[in-house]
Amino acid sequence: MADLDLGPLDQALLSAHQPALAAALVHITGDPNWLRDEWKPAYVPLSRGDTGVPEEEQAKFRAEAKEALTRFFEGGRVMAPQPSPELLRKMMSFVAGADIPDGYGDFLSDELALGGTSKDPHWETPDLKAAARKMHVLVIGAGMSGLLTGIRLSQAGVDFEIVDKNDDVGGTWYENTYPGCRVDSSNHIYSYSFEPNHHWPQHFSTQPVLLEYFRGVAERYDLRKKIRFSTSVEEMVWDENRALWKVTLKTPDGAAQVVEANSVITAVGQLNRPRLPEIKGRDRFKGPAFHSAQWRHDIDLTGKRVAVIGTGASAFQFVPEIAGKVASLTVFQRTPPWGFPVPHYHEDVPDGFNWLMEHVPFFDKWYRFWNFWMVTDGLLPMVTADPGWNGPPTGVSQVNQEFRDMIAMAFAAQAPERPDLVEKVIPTYPVGGKRSLLDNGVWLAALQRPNVQLVTDAVTEITETGLVTADGKTHEVDVIIYGTGFYASRFLYPMKIRGRGGKDIHDAWAGDPRAYLGMTTPGYPNLFMIYGPNTNIVVNGSIIFFSECSVRYIVGCLQLLAETGAASMEPKKEIHDAFNIKVDEGNKLMAWGAPQVTSWYKNEAGRVTQNWPFALVDYWRATLAPNPSDFVLTKEAEPVA
Ligand code: NAP
């Protein structure tokens, strides 16, 4: 008798991702025959995972899988000995549907984390434990990266506290509550590698679900007691003599308080300081006007004439949600976004799928692996520039141009009756120039509604009652919603951060933020940034992966301090500079670095300050552990006489 109701098994098998289940069955049974050629997938790019395996073979697979799983559950869940590294490699290639290239095996094994967790610190020697107890680290931010940092510092035994300007955890998932807000990387990779959720209701869940996930993590790791909410960092000053940061906090009652920390880790995100456009008369508008990240739920949009400025990632999500309830909607577009066709973007995870996630050992891991592989480095060639490309500026290489044509066709097919609209919504810049959104048709459906108008003339002025465009027209509205993005390139803004010699980091950067591996910068000892300069990704992967790599590296830096007895560390200038030259060369070869693209990824001088230009595997390898010779390690300063 099984100790589990196997009633849902048939339905579960119908909704299974078969290659991932085949790999799980190799773990369970020890039989590599689950990887037989007849069941080897051949994927269609950007699909949900259609494997191309004929239906009769799929049915055969399901029948055998049912038998094996029934035996497993009824036989006391005895697992076969775990696969050898060679077999694991075969399982990876099988699930990926392609041979895993050299150099990816250890990276993907780490991400698979078959043994549970893989990036957790092990500060096990008595010396390290003692050193950990002497450290005090301040973490700024209790969003996705800050919570992760708290978990890792707890595991290392390092004393820390987290401050957050908000009154709850969750960061961006707490702040953005606009209608339709949802994640745009599959949840099965947009989650911590060590905290799988077997109950995602949708492939790309909505903001409340994400917020609950992060709240749950904060509870499980008992982090709330370490977090000071409604507390923001105003200023940090490096005390050269004592080798520590003196940090001025603004406490919930508005008072200033100075705390000290050996190291500071910033986990403040890149996208949370709303940017309103510099448009003449903006403050004159008499009606409600708000930014998408500060959604006014008290304003009922029903029957109102609404203007939306911006057509980026946020507007792409909330415009379809509000279009049906407003009297009229005028969307002001400066540059159209690209959208990858993802028909299942709003769909529920099918019945039975989560049953497999919960009950079949390793299925969750391999499904994550598949997701990870499909949307990460595999996409990079599509957005890499060919320096010899002499085609139109709508592409940066032959393959990029073909990719563009495919997506443009998918757009056009959604509005066959509206060539005027199609012309406006197909970007003239290359795919990958800006973040591509996920398109399941709701955007163009909304723009085709009779009460919706897409205006491409620039907004030149805002009046008390509406907006004026460059063609001289006035658009009278009741409400203005700004979907105009964030001050992303002002890293760490508005904190004042004075490092060696009292120099503020923003003055040092002078509009051109740089860091070594996105995390450390000369002159700012023991300051570690997560999601810092040049760590944003445009097409490949989930930013949680980046944070996990960064946090492992930063905790490695703290370990280096502990092991060497140094009081501070900062990157050698030549290492930092050489790294940035490589990054710049890399970004020039990517679609987002192309000269015809303007975006918030570039600073005023046209340098890409936001994005990582290489593969994920390169970031993973570079951040496994700090290389001591990359750093200036300074012994404890003499106490001031
Ligand atoms: P965004 O992508 O930067 O979009 C801002 C929009 O406002 C752009 O269309 C921009 O046009 C337009 N704009 C700015 N100033 C303007 C002006 N003066 N007149 C007319 N239009 C103007 O901002 P966002 O949509 O808030 O998204 C920011 C980032 O947050 C995204 O790239 C993504 O990384 C993240 N995000 C993720 C999700 C998700 O995962 N689900 C959802 C939302 C946001 P130009 O393109 O011409 O500058």
Boltz pocket constraint, residues with backbone or C-beta under 6 A from the ligand:
constraints:
  - pocket:
      binder: B
      contacts: [[A, 181], [A, 182], [A, 183], [A, 184], [A, 185], [A, 271], [A, 277], [A, 278], [A, 279], [A, 292], [A, 309], [A, 310], [A, 311], [A, 312], [A, 313], [A, 314], [A, 315], [A, 317], [A, 332], [A, 333], [A, 334], [A, 335], [A, 435], [A, 459], [A, 483], [A, 484], [A, 485], [A, 486], [A, 598], [A, 599], [A, 600]]
      max_distance: 6.0
